[in-house]
């Protein structure tokens, strides 16, 4: 799916640059001849077709991600890893430090929700669209961090921290990290 999306992106970029940098000068120079040349027609079809391919692949990927999220929700209770933002666990001894574990994701909301949030900026109130986006991003990053700890056979993750960064527009990067440890009695 990723390869198909990249092909669509490439077709879009090639079509866009051909239409803008070759099509506009051609039209200016040959404005009295209304016949559109074959190469400009192909450029426009590449531009529009590229957008369509990217939109379809993103929609299919979103559907697959939602299905896998539903599956992962059922397996969450199988994990017995404690998450703490402190250096120690009450009544437990850390027997081994396994190392840094982290989970990372970049999330964005679709344009419709982004427009709703812009309106809410004007009239005031909680930007629920962004609250939901960051909540989902935090959950994904935390689950990825826990998956790394499970692979190390950790009992707990201590010093858990979250870091966010704005990437572009309404997209935000979220990093969850901590120290995976083994516990004794």
C-alpha positions, 0 to 999 in steps of 0.5 A: 500500500505504501508503494502505491501511495508513493507512486500516486505522490510521484504522479501528482508531483510530476503532473503538477510541475509539468502543468505549472512549469511547462503548461502555463508557459505553453499557454502564454506563448500559444494562447491563440491556438486552443488545442491542448497538447497531449503532454499537457493532458497527461500532466493534468491526468497525472496530477488528478490521478495522483491525488486520487491514488493517494486518497484511496490508499490513505483511506484503506490504510486508515481502515486497516489501522482502525481494525488493528487498533480494535484487535490491540484493545483486546490484548491490552489486558494481557500485559502486566507491565507497571508504568510509573513516572517515579524512580522506585516502586513501593514495596518492590525492588528493582533487580535489573535495569533493561534500558530505555524503551520508547514509543513514537508517533506523529498524528494529524486530524483531517481538514474537516476537524481542523476547520471545526477547531479554527472556528472554536478558536474564534468563539472559544472553548475546548478544542476537542478535535485536538484533545482527541487527537493527542489522546489517541497519539498518547495511547499509540505511543504508550502501546509502542513503548510497552511493546518494546518493554514486553520484548525485553521481558520487563516487569515495569517501566519507570521514569515514564515521560511524554514529549510533544512537538508540532510537526507541520500544521495541525500534525503533532509528534508524540514520544513516550519513553521510560526505563524498562526494569525487572522487579524482585520481591 
